[in-house]
């Protein structure tokens, strides 16, 4: 397996282009199953998860090709043409789905368009249970007949899905996306209540509207969809990746650097910007991006009283919890991080402690007491966001850090080493022999 070697202690300075959002791109790709005309997605990142979704859609019969630039590509993304005119299979097999939990997003579109779907229960990062019961219960309220059998979701809607009022017990992003896509082809009105408000939800709604769907309320906790008999093709540009944005914001802060992130907006990460400003890291909007300047004085952020709790949008993102913990590890003072979204998402803590961090976990909370410096060490990545937190820690550490099992990184970060190296970091990938 590949490894990443980092020599820390260098302040990042320069410009980092932010790519299209992985978490927006995956449901947008699944939306190609909803119509028989091509969907063109621009600013789509080159990532392992995007490739996994492409392979899954290919299994269903979606034909894909790189499209012309169309003047919409930014920061290295590309345009992908997805033609779902001929669905040849409604089964999403285990061998493809096990690699990525977002694979379950084909369930709603397949069921709505084809009247049936057989989708393996999904896999992905080992960060605890992310049950699909909200997806299933919502679809059942729309008239679907669903059974779980031998690790597969077997769903049928022979008489077409019907509009319904569905109240989610928790604002699940995946369930909101799946039900919203299914409702676009259902008969009548669907009202989704207590739904997720993430920017990725709004982006999906914008794309579906461009495809002919009638949707109101995306970005609020109540979405209303009027079902249509059919949708048509469209061209859509994927929004900037707010988790990549936040990661590089923290990279600049943890190294005391001065970095401009282009192709993104602080509006996507208001809660993160607030926390970093409280810690003495200057985060400001600039033309077509964000500027991050590390703490003045001794160069260390100050975290006393800067406690963080992960919450659904617009709160602090769970996908940036591990990165923020790395920053707090080298800050002045003490702070608490509480994880409310996923259990088992503190697996990076022992690895950070190997580098000298002072972190104590108490249930769903972690007390972080900042140290003056971390020390480079061999560490092991356990999931996508935990792995990048170790890279960030390595950037700030004294000496050499080797991050093992970096295949997790390739699921969510495009050209990570190149982007950091362009800002002065001493970082390289060691290819497996």
Buried (B, 14 or more C-beta within 10 A) or exposed (E): EBBBBBBBBBBBBBEBBBBBBBBBBBBBBBBBBBBBBBBBBBBBBBBBBBBBBBBBBBBBBBBBEEBEEEEBBBBBBBBBBBBBEEBEEBBBBBEBBBBBBBBBBBBBBBBBBBBBBBBBBBBBBEBEEBEBEBBBBBBBBBBBEBEEEEEBBBBBBEEBBBBBEBEBEEBBBBBBBBBBBBBBBBBBBBBBBBBBBBBBBBBBBBBBBBBBBBBEBBBEBBBBBBBBEEBBBBBBBBBBBBBBBBBBBBBBBBBBBBBBBBBBBBEBBBBBBBBBEBBBBBBEEEEEBBBBBBBEEEBBBBBEEBBBBBBBBBBBBBBBBBBBBBBBBBBBBBBBBBBBBBEEBBBBBBBBBBBBBEBEBEEBBBBBBBBEBBBBBEBBBBBBBBBBBBBBBBBBBBBBBBBBBBBBBBBBBBBBBEBBBBBBBBBEBBEEE
